Amino acid sequence: MAKTRDSILASAASIPAPSGPAVIAACNSETTLYFQQSAQFAQLRNGALQTLDWIVDGEVLSMVSMPSGIKFAVKRETGVWITALDGSNPRLPPSGRSGFAAAGCGRICDGE
């Protein structure tokens, strides 16, 4: 899976996508994307992007797909928080550590 300037490359296919950077959480057969310029979430299903009506409070920095659902690292005025889509379990990450980086999911792709 890769994000280019205006498409997603997945399974040898090029799928049209919004321009610009994207945050990608790809785990198992489910891939969730956040397009930063349009602030739009989508999931890759059956070779096509399906938009999602998700709203997250703050600037999405990273995402990870977990059995309990998608978790987000978001930047807010009060710092960087880890939260779920429903806003549950908001917390600051431990100082100097990020569980997202250790998980290896949810990287920002600059589209270049």
N, CA, C and O atoms as a GROMACS GRO file, in nm:
protein
  448
    1MET      N    1   0.085  -0.117   0.000
    1MET     CA    2   0.000   0.000   0.000
    1MET      C    3   0.089   0.123   0.000
    1MET      O    4   0.183   0.134   0.078
    2ALA      N    5   0.057   0.215  -0.090
    2ALA     CA    6   0.131   0.341  -0.097
    2ALA      C    7   0.038   0.451  -0.145
    2ALA      O    8  -0.058   0.426  -0.218
    3LYS      N    9   0.066   0.573  -0.103
    3LYS     CA   10  -0.010   0.690  -0.147
    3LYS      C   11   0.079   0.772  -0.238
    3LYS      O   12   0.190   0.810  -0.200
    4THR      N   13   0.031   0.799  -0.358
    4THR     CA   14   0.102   0.889  -0.448
    4THR      C   15   0.030   1.023  -0.444
    4THR      O   16  -0.058   1.045  -0.362
    5ARG      N   17   0.069   1.113  -0.533
    5ARG     CA   18   0.009   1.247  -0.534
    5ARG      C   19  -0.144   1.243  -0.538
    5ARG      O   20  -0.210   1.319  -0.467
    6ASP      N   21  -0.201   1.156  -0.623
    6ASP     CA   22  -0.347   1.155  -0.638
    6ASP      C   23  -0.406   1.015  -0.653
    6ASP      O   24  -0.510   0.996  -0.715
    7SER      N   25  -0.337   0.916  -0.595
    7SER     CA   26  -0.391   0.780  -0.600
    7SER      C   27  -0.334   0.694  -0.487
    7SER      O   28  -0.240   0.732  -0.418
    8ILE      N   29  -0.396   0.578  -0.471
    8ILE     CA   30  -0.350   0.475  -0.377
    8ILE      C   31  -0.304   0.358  -0.461
    8ILE      O   32  -0.374   0.315  -0.553
    9LEU      N   33  -0.187   0.306  -0.432
    9LEU     CA   34  -0.137   0.187  -0.500
    9LEU      C   35  -0.157   0.069  -0.406
    9LEU      O   36  -0.098   0.064  -0.298
   10ALA      N   37  -0.239  -0.026  -0.448
   10ALA     CA   38  -0.269  -0.142  -0.364
   10ALA      C   39  -0.291  -0.263  -0.453
   10ALA      O   40  -0.366  -0.257  -0.550
   11SER      N   41  -0.227  -0.372  -0.420
   11SER     CA   42  -0.242  -0.498  -0.495
   11SER      C   43  -0.228  -0.478  -0.645
   11SER      O   44  -0.312  -0.524  -0.722
   12ALA      N   45  -0.123  -0.408  -0.685
   12ALA     CA   46  -0.092  -0.383  -0.826
   12ALA      C   47  -0.199  -0.300  -0.897
   12ALA      O   48  -0.203  -0.298  -1.020
   13ALA      N   49  -0.285  -0.232  -0.822
   13ALA     CA   50  -0.387  -0.146  -0.882
   13ALA      C   51  -0.362  -0.002  -0.838
   13ALA      O   52  -0.311   0.024  -0.729
   14SER      N   53  -0.400   0.092  -0.924
   14SER     CA   54  -0.394   0.234  -0.892
   14SER      C   55  -0.537   0.284  -0.875
   14SER      O   56  -0.617   0.280  -0.968
   15ILE      N   57  -0.569   0.331  -0.754
   15ILE     CA   58  -0.705   0.372  -0.720
   15ILE      C   59  -0.706   0.524  -0.701
   15ILE      O   60  -0.630   0.575  -0.619
   16PRO      N   61  -0.790   0.598  -0.776
   16PRO     CA   62  -0.796   0.743  -0.760
   16PRO      C   63  -0.825   0.781  -0.614
   16PRO      O   64  -0.906   0.718  -0.547
   17ALA      N   65  -0.756   0.887  -0.566
   17ALA     CA   66  -0.772   0.931  -0.429
   17ALA      C   67  -0.753   1.083  -0.423
   17ALA      O   68  -0.696   1.141  -0.515
   18PRO      N   69  -0.800   1.146  -0.316
   18PRO     CA   70  -0.776   1.290  -0.301
   18PRO      C   71  -0.626   1.322  -0.304
   18PRO      O   72  -0.544   1.241  -0.262
   19SER      N   73  -0.592   1.438  -0.354
   19SER     CA   74  -0.454   1.481  -0.362
   19SER      C   75  -0.397   1.507  -0.223
   19SER      O   76  -0.469   1.536  -0.128
   20GLY      N   77  -0.265   1.498  -0.215
   20GLY     CA   78  -0.195   1.535  -0.094
   20GLY      C   79  -0.167   1.421   0.000
   20GLY      O   80  -0.193   1.305  -0.032
   21PRO      N   81  -0.112   1.455   0.117
   21PRO     CA   82  -0.072   1.354   0.216
   21PRO      C   83  -0.189   1.276   0.272
   21PRO      O   84  -0.304   1.321   0.271
   22ALA      N   85  -0.158   1.156   0.321
   22ALA     CA   86  -0.258   1.071   0.386
   22ALA      C   87  -0.195   0.998   0.503
   22ALA      O   88  -0.077   0.966   0.502
   23VAL      N   89  -0.276   0.974   0.604
   23VAL     CA   90  -0.237   0.888   0.715
   23VAL      C   91  -0.304   0.753   0.687
   23VAL      O   92  -0.423   0.748   0.658
   24ILE      N   93  -0.228   0.645   0.696
   24ILE     CA   94  -0.278   0.513   0.658
   24ILE      C   95  -0.263   0.417   0.775
   24ILE      O   96  -0.156   0.405   0.834
   25ALA      N   97  -0.372   0.348   0.808
   25ALA     CA   98  -0.369   0.239   0.906
   25ALA      C   99  -0.407   0.112   0.831
   25ALA      O  100  -0.524   0.090   0.800
   26ALA      N  101  -0.308   0.029   0.803
   26ALA     CA  102  -0.331  -0.094   0.727
   26ALA      C  103  -0.296  -0.213   0.814
   26ALA      O  104  -0.179  -0.234   0.847
   27CYS      N  105  -0.395  -0.290   0.852
   27CYS     CA  106  -0.374  -0.409   0.932
   27CYS      C  107  -0.467  -0.518   0.881
   27CYS      O  108  -0.587  -0.498   0.866
   28ASN      N  109  -0.408  -0.635   0.855
   28ASN     CA  110  -0.482  -0.748   0.800
   28ASN      C  111  -0.548  -0.708   0.670
   28ASN      O  112  -0.481  -0.654   0.582
   29SER      N  113  -0.677  -0.731   0.654
   29SER     CA  114  -0.744  -0.702   0.527
   29SER      C  115  -0.814  -0.566   0.527
   29SER      O  116  -0.877  -0.530   0.428
   30GLU      N  117  -0.804  -0.490   0.636
   30GLU     CA  118  -0.872  -0.361   0.644
   30GLU      C  119  -0.772  -0.246   0.638
   30GLU      O  120  -0.671  -0.247   0.709
   31THR      N  121  -0.800  -0.149   0.552
   31THR     CA  122  -0.715  -0.031   0.541
   31THR      C  123  -0.802   0.093   0.556
   31THR      O  124  -0.900   0.112   0.484
   32THR      N  125  -0.764   0.177   0.651
   32THR     CA  126  -0.833   0.304   0.674
   32THR      C  127  -0.737   0.416   0.641
   32THR      O  128  -0.619   0.410   0.676
   33LEU      N  129  -0.788   0.518   0.573
   33LEU     CA  130  -0.704   0.631   0.532
   33LEU      C  131  -0.766   0.762   0.579
   33LEU      O  132  -0.888   0.774   0.589
   34TYR      N  133  -0.679   0.858   0.607
   34TYR     CA  134  -0.723   0.994   0.640
   34TYR      C  135  -0.649   1.088   0.546
   34TYR      O  136  -0.527   1.096   0.550
   35PHE      N  137  -0.723   1.159   0.462
   35PHE     CA  138  -0.666   1.252   0.367
   35PHE      C  139  -0.660   1.390   0.434
   35PHE      O  140  -0.763   1.451   0.460
   36GLN      N  141  -0.540   1.436   0.460
   36GLN     CA  142  -0.521   1.555   0.542
   36GLN      C  143  -0.575   1.683   0.479
   36GLN      O  144  -0.636   1.764   0.549
   37GLN      N  145  -0.556   1.703   0.350
   37GLN     CA  146  -0.600   1.828   0.288
   37GLN      C  147  -0.752   1.843   0.289
   37GLN      O  148  -0.803   1.953   0.306
   38SER      N  149  -0.824   1.733   0.271
   38SER     CA  150  -0.971   1.740   0.269
   38SER      C  151  -1.033   1.700   0.402
   38SER      O  152  -1.154   1.707   0.418
   39ALA      N  153  -0.949   1.658   0.499
   39ALA     CA  154  -0.996   1.612   0.631
   39ALA      C  155  -1.103   1.504   0.614
   39ALA      O  156  -1.205   1.505   0.684
   40GLN      N  157  -1.079   1.411   0.522
   40GLN     CA  158  -1.176   1.306   0.490
   40GLN      C  159  -1.119   1.169   0.522
   40GLN      O  160  -1.005   1.138   0.489
   41PHE      N  161  -1.200   1.086   0.589
   41PHE     CA  162  -1.165   0.947   0.616
   41PHE      C  163  -1.225   0.858   0.507
   41PHE      O  164  -1.330   0.889   0.451
   42ALA      N  165  -1.157   0.747   0.478
   42ALA     CA  166  -1.207   0.649   0.382
   42ALA      C  167  -1.152   0.512   0.419
   42ALA      O  168  -1.051   0.500   0.488
   43GLN      N  169  -1.220   0.408   0.370
   43GLN     CA  170  -1.170   0.272   0.383
   43GLN      C  171  -1.158   0.213   0.244
   43GLN      O  172  -1.240   0.238   0.156
   44LEU      N  173  -1.053   0.133   0.226
   44LEU     CA  174  -1.032   0.063   0.100
   44LEU      C  175  -1.106  -0.069   0.109
   44LEU      O  176  -1.072  -0.155   0.191
   45ARG      N  177  -1.208  -0.084   0.023
   45ARG     CA  178  -1.289  -0.206   0.022
   45ARG      C  179  -1.309  -0.252  -0.121
   45ARG      O  180  -1.354  -0.175  -0.206
   46ASN      N  181  -1.276  -0.377  -0.147
   46ASN     CA  182  -1.296  -0.436  -0.280
   46ASN      C  183  -1.239  -0.350  -0.391
   46ASN      O  184  -1.301  -0.333  -0.496
   47GLY      N  185  -1.120  -0.296  -0.369
   47GLY     CA  186  -1.052  -0.218  -0.471
   47GLY      C  187  -1.104  -0.078  -0.493
   47GLY      O  188  -1.068  -0.015  -0.592
   48ALA      N  189  -1.187  -0.027  -0.403
   48ALA     CA  190  -1.241   0.109  -0.417
   48ALA      C  191  -1.239   0.180  -0.281
   48ALA      O  192  -1.248   0.115  -0.177
   49LEU      N  193  -1.227   0.312  -0.285
   49LEU     CA  194  -1.234   0.391  -0.162
   49LEU      C  195  -1.378   0.423  -0.129
   49LEU      O  196  -1.454   0.469  -0.214
   50GLN      N  197  -1.416   0.397  -0.005
   50GLN     CA  198  -1.550   0.432   0.043
   50GLN      C  199  -1.533   0.537   0.153
   50GLN      O  200  -1.468   0.511   0.254
   51THR      N  201  -1.592   0.654   0.132
   51THR     CA  202  -1.578   0.761   0.230
   51THR      C  203  -1.654   0.728   0.357
   51THR      O  204  -1.755   0.658   0.356
   52LEU      N  205  -1.603   0.781   0.467
   52LEU     CA  206  -1.662   0.758   0.599
   52LEU      C  207  -1.700   0.892   0.661
   52LEU      O  208  -1.628   0.990   0.646
   53ASP      N  209  -1.812   0.896   0.730
   53ASP     CA  210  -1.857   1.018   0.797
   53ASP      C  211  -1.799   1.024   0.938
   53ASP      O  212  -1.873   1.022   1.036
   54TRP      N  213  -1.669   1.032   0.947
   54TRP     CA  214  -1.601   1.037   1.076
   54TRP      C  215  -1.550   1.178   1.100
   54TRP      O  216  -1.502   1.244   1.008
   55ILE      N  217  -1.561   1.222   1.224
   55ILE     CA  218  -1.506   1.351   1.264
   55ILE      C  219  -1.422   1.328   1.389
   55ILE      O  220  -1.469   1.270   1.486
   56VAL      N  221  -1.299   1.374   1.386
   56VAL     CA  222  -1.208   1.362   1.499
   56VAL      C  223  -1.166   1.502   1.539
   56VAL      O  224  -1.128   1.584   1.455
   57ASP      N  225  -1.174   1.531   1.669
   57ASP     CA  226  -1.139   1.662   1.722
   57ASP      C  227  -0.987   1.676   1.730
   57ASP      O  228  -0.924   1.613   1.816
   58GLY      N  229  -0.929   1.757   1.644
   58GLY     CA  230  -0.785   1.780   1.643
   58GLY      C  231  -0.723   1.741   1.510
   58GLY      O  232  -0.791   1.690   1.420
   59GLU      N  233  -0.593   1.766   1.498
   59GLU     CA  234  -0.518   1.732   1.377
   59GLU      C  235  -0.473   1.586   1.387
   59GLU      O  236  -0.397   1.551   1.477
   60VAL      N  237  -0.519   1.502   1.295
   60VAL     CA  238  -0.484   1.360   1.296
   60VAL      C  239  -0.338   1.345   1.256
   60VAL      O  240  -0.298   1.383   1.146
   61LEU      N  241  -0.258   1.289   1.348
   61LEU     CA  242  -0.116   1.266   1.323
   61LEU      C  243  -0.086   1.123   1.284
   61LEU      O  244   0.002   1.097   1.203
   62SER      N  245  -0.162   1.029   1.343
   62SER     CA  246  -0.138   0.887   1.320
   62SER      C  247  -0.263   0.808   1.356
   62SER      O  248  -0.348   0.856   1.431
   63MET      N  249  -0.274   0.688   1.301
   63MET     CA  250  -0.386   0.598   1.331
   63MET      C  251  -0.332   0.457   1.346
   63MET      O  252  -0.228   0.422   1.289
   64VAL      N  253  -0.405   0.376   1.422
   64VAL     CA  254  -0.372   0.234   1.433
   64VAL      C  255  -0.504   0.158   1.440
   64VAL      O  256  -0.598   0.200   1.507
   65SER      N  257  -0.509   0.045   1.369
   65SER     CA  258  -0.626  -0.041   1.370
   65SER      C  259  -0.608  -0.147   1.478
   65SER      O  260  -0.511  -0.223   1.476
   66MET      N  261  -0.702  -0.151   1.572
   66MET     CA  262  -0.696  -0.246   1.683
   66MET      C  263  -0.824  -0.327   1.685
   66MET      O  264  -0.923  -0.287   1.623
   67PRO      N  265  -0.828  -0.440   1.754
   67PRO     CA  266  -0.952  -0.519   1.762
   67PRO      C  267  -1.070  -0.437   1.816
   67PRO      O  268  -1.185  -0.462   1.778
   68SER      N  269  -1.042  -0.339   1.902
   68SER     CA  270  -1.149  -0.256   1.958
   68SER      C  271  -1.187  -0.140   1.866
   68SER      O  272  -1.279  -0.064   1.897
   69GLY      N  273  -1.118  -0.125   1.754
   69GLY     CA  274  -1.148  -0.018   1.659
   69GLY      C  275  -1.026   0.068   1.633
   69GLY      O  276  -0.917   0.042   1.684
   70ILE      N  277  -1.045   0.172   1.553
   70ILE     CA  278  -0.936   0.263   1.517
   70ILE      C  279  -0.906   0.355   1.635
   70ILE      O  280  -0.997   0.407   1.700
   71LYS      N  281  -0.778   0.374   1.662
   71LYS     CA  282  -0.731   0.471   1.761
   71LYS      C  283  -0.653   0.577   1.685
   71LYS      O  284  -0.591   0.549   1.582
   72PHE      N  285  -0.656   0.699   1.737
   72PHE     CA  286  -0.593   0.813   1.671
   72PHE      C  287  -0.496   0.883   1.764
   72PHE      O  288  -0.522   0.893   1.884
   73ALA      N  289  -0.387   0.932   1.710
   73ALA     CA  290  -0.303   1.029   1.779
   73ALA      C  291  -0.340   1.163   1.716
   73ALA      O  292  -0.323   1.183   1.596
   74VAL      N  293  -0.390   1.253   1.798
   74VAL     CA  294  -0.434   1.383   1.747
   74VAL      C  295  -0.365   1.496   1.823
   74VAL      O  296  -0.340   1.487   1.943
   75LYS      N  297  -0.335   1.601   1.749
   75LYS     CA  298  -0.274   1.720   1.809
   75LYS      C  299  -0.386   1.819   1.839
   75LYS      O  300  -0.464   1.856   1.752
   76ARG      N  301  -0.390   1.860   1.966
   76ARG     CA  302  -0.486   1.961   2.011
   76ARG      C  303  -0.408   2.073   2.080
   76ARG      O  304  -0.287   2.062   2.098
   77GLU      N  305  -0.477   2.180   2.117
   77GLU     CA  306  -0.411   2.291   2.185
   77GLU      C  307  -0.342   2.246   2.313
   77GLU      O  308  -0.242   2.305   2.353
   78THR      N  309  -0.395   2.142   2.378
   78THR     CA  310  -0.341   2.096   2.506
   78THR      C  311  -0.233   1.989   2.491
   78THR      O  312  -0.183   1.939   2.591
   79GLY      N  313  -0.197   1.953   2.369
   79GLY     CA  314  -0.094   1.853   2.347
   79GLY      C  315  -0.139   1.746   2.250
   79GLY      O  316  -0.241   1.761   2.182
   80VAL      N  317  -0.062   1.638   2.242
   80VAL     CA  318  -0.096   1.525   2.155
   80VAL      C  319  -0.168   1.421   2.238
   80VAL      O  320  -0.120   1.380   2.344
   81TRP      N  321  -0.285   1.379   2.190
   81TRP     CA  322  -0.370   1.286   2.262
   81TRP      C  323  -0.392   1.160   2.180
   81TRP      O  324  -0.389   1.164   2.057
   82ILE      N  325  -0.413   1.049   2.249
   82ILE     CA  326  -0.453   0.924   2.185
   82ILE      C  327  -0.598   0.901   2.223
   82ILE      O  328  -0.633   0.902   2.341
   83THR      N  329  -0.683   0.880   2.122
   83THR     CA  330  -0.826   0.868   2.148
   83THR      C  331  -0.890   0.773   2.047
   83THR      O  332  -0.828   0.735   1.947
   84ALA      N  333  -1.014   0.736   2.073
   84ALA     CA  334  -1.092   0.652   1.982
   84ALA      C  335  -1.189   0.742   1.905
   84ALA      O  336  -1.205   0.860   1.937
   85LEU      N  337  -1.254   0.686   1.804
   85LEU     CA  338  -1.347   0.761   1.721
   85LEU      C  339  -1.459   0.824   1.805
   85LEU      O  340  -1.501   0.936   1.778
   86ASP      N  341  -1.507   0.751   1.905
   86ASP     CA  342  -1.616   0.802   1.988
   86ASP      C  343  -1.567   0.897   2.097
   86ASP      O  344  -1.645   0.943   2.181
   87GLY      N  345  -1.437   0.928   2.096
   87GLY     CA  346  -1.381   1.019   2.195
   87GLY      C  347  -1.348   0.952   2.327
   87GLY      O  348  -1.302   1.018   2.420
   88SER      N  349  -1.371   0.821   2.336
   88SER     CA  350  -1.345   0.751   2.461
   88SER      C  351  -1.196   0.736   2.487
   88SER      O  352  -1.115   0.737   2.394
   89ASN      N  353  -1.162   0.722   2.612
   89ASN     CA  354  -1.026   0.695   2.657
   89ASN      C  355  -0.924   0.797   2.608
   89ASN      O  356  -0.814   0.760   2.566
   90PRO      N  357  -0.959   0.930   2.613
   90PRO     CA  358  -0.857   1.027   2.571
   90PRO      C  359  -0.744   1.029   2.674
   90PRO      O  360  -0.769   1.034   2.795
   91ARG      N  361  -0.622   1.026   2.626
   91ARG     CA  362  -0.508   1.031   2.718
   91ARG      C  363  -0.386   1.081   2.644
   91ARG      O  364  -0.376   1.073   2.522
   92LEU      N  365  -0.294   1.133   2.722
   92LEU     CA  366  -0.165   1.170   2.668
   92LEU      C  367  -0.079   1.046   2.661
   92LEU      O  368  -0.086   0.962   2.751
   93PRO      N  369   0.002   1.031   2.556
   93PRO     CA  370   0.092   0.915   2.552
   93PRO      C  371   0.199   0.928   2.660
   93PRO      O  372   0.229   1.040   2.703
   94PRO      N  373   0.257   0.816   2.704
   94PRO     CA  374   0.366   0.823   2.801
   94PRO      C  375   0.479   0.910   2.747
   94PRO      O  376   0.508   0.907   2.628
   95SER      N  377   0.542   0.985   2.831
   95SER     CA  378   0.649   1.075   2.791
   95SER      C  379   0.758   1.002   2.715
   95SER      O  380   0.815   0.903   2.762
   96GLY      N  381   0.787   1.053   2.593
   96GLY     CA  382   0.896   0.998   2.514
   96GLY      C  383   0.867   0.867   2.445
   96GLY      O  384   0.957   0.810   2.383
   97ARG      N  385   0.742   0.817   2.453
   97ARG     CA  386   0.711   0.689   2.389
   97ARG      C  387   0.581   0.701   2.311
   97ARG      O  388   0.495   0.783   2.343
   98SER      N  389   0.567   0.618   2.210
   98SER     CA  390   0.444   0.612   2.133
   98SER      C  391   0.414   0.468   2.097
   98SER      O  392   0.492   0.404   2.027
   99GLY      N  393   0.301   0.417   2.143
   99GLY     CA  394   0.260   0.282   2.109
   99GLY      C  395   0.233   0.267   1.961
   99GLY      O  396   0.244   0.156   1.908
  100PHE      N  397   0.196   0.376   1.893
  100PHE     CA  398   0.169   0.369   1.751
  100PHE      C  399   0.296   0.338   1.675
  100PHE      O  400   0.296   0.256   1.583
  101ALA      N  401   0.405   0.404   1.711
  101ALA     CA  402   0.531   0.380   1.640
  101ALA      C  403   0.575   0.234   1.660
  101ALA      O  404   0.626   0.172   1.567
  102ALA      N  405   0.554   0.181   1.778
  102ALA     CA  406   0.593   0.044   1.804
  102ALA      C  407   0.506  -0.054   1.725
  102ALA      O  408   0.554  -0.159   1.684
  103ALA      N  409   0.380  -0.019   1.703
  103ALA     CA  410   0.288  -0.106   1.631
  103ALA      C  411   0.321  -0.110   1.482
  103ALA      O  412   0.288  -0.208   1.414
  104GLY      N  413   0.384  -0.006   1.429
  104GLY     CA  414   0.422  -0.002   1.289
  104GLY      C  415   0.307   0.032   1.196
  104GLY      O  416   0.321   0.016   1.075
  105CYS      N  417   0.196   0.076   1.248
  105CYS     CA  418   0.081   0.113   1.164
  105CYS      C  419   0.062   0.264   1.172
  105CYS      O  420   0.104   0.328   1.269
  106GLY      N  421   0.000   0.319   1.071
  106GLY     CA  422  -0.041   0.458   1.076
  106GLY      C  423   0.071   0.556   1.050
  106GLY      O  424   0.111   0.629   1.141
  107ARG      N  425   0.122   0.559   0.933
  107ARG     CA  426   0.227   0.654   0.898
  107ARG      C  427   0.172   0.759   0.803
  107ARG      O  428   0.079   0.734   0.726
  108ILE      N  429   0.231   0.877   0.810
  108ILE     CA  430   0.193   0.984   0.717
  108ILE      C  431   0.271   0.963   0.588
  108ILE      O  432   0.394   0.952   0.589
  109CYS      N  433   0.200   0.959   0.478
  109CYS     CA  434   0.262   0.946   0.346
  109CYS      C  435   0.247   1.080   0.277
  109CYS      O  436   0.136   1.131   0.267
  110ASP      N  437   0.356   1.138   0.230
  110ASP     CA  438   0.350   1.275   0.179
  110ASP      C  439   0.300   1.288   0.037
  110ASP      O  440   0.285   1.399  -0.013
  111GLY      N  441   0.272   1.177  -0.028
  111GLY     CA  442   0.213   1.185  -0.162
  111GLY      C  443   0.311   1.220  -0.272
  111GLY      O  444   0.269   1.249  -0.384
  112GLU      N  445   0.438   1.220  -0.244
  112GLU     CA  446   0.539   1.253  -0.345
  112GLU      C  447   0.600   1.127  -0.401
  112GLU      O  448   0.688   1.134  -0.487
   0.00000   0.00000   0.00000
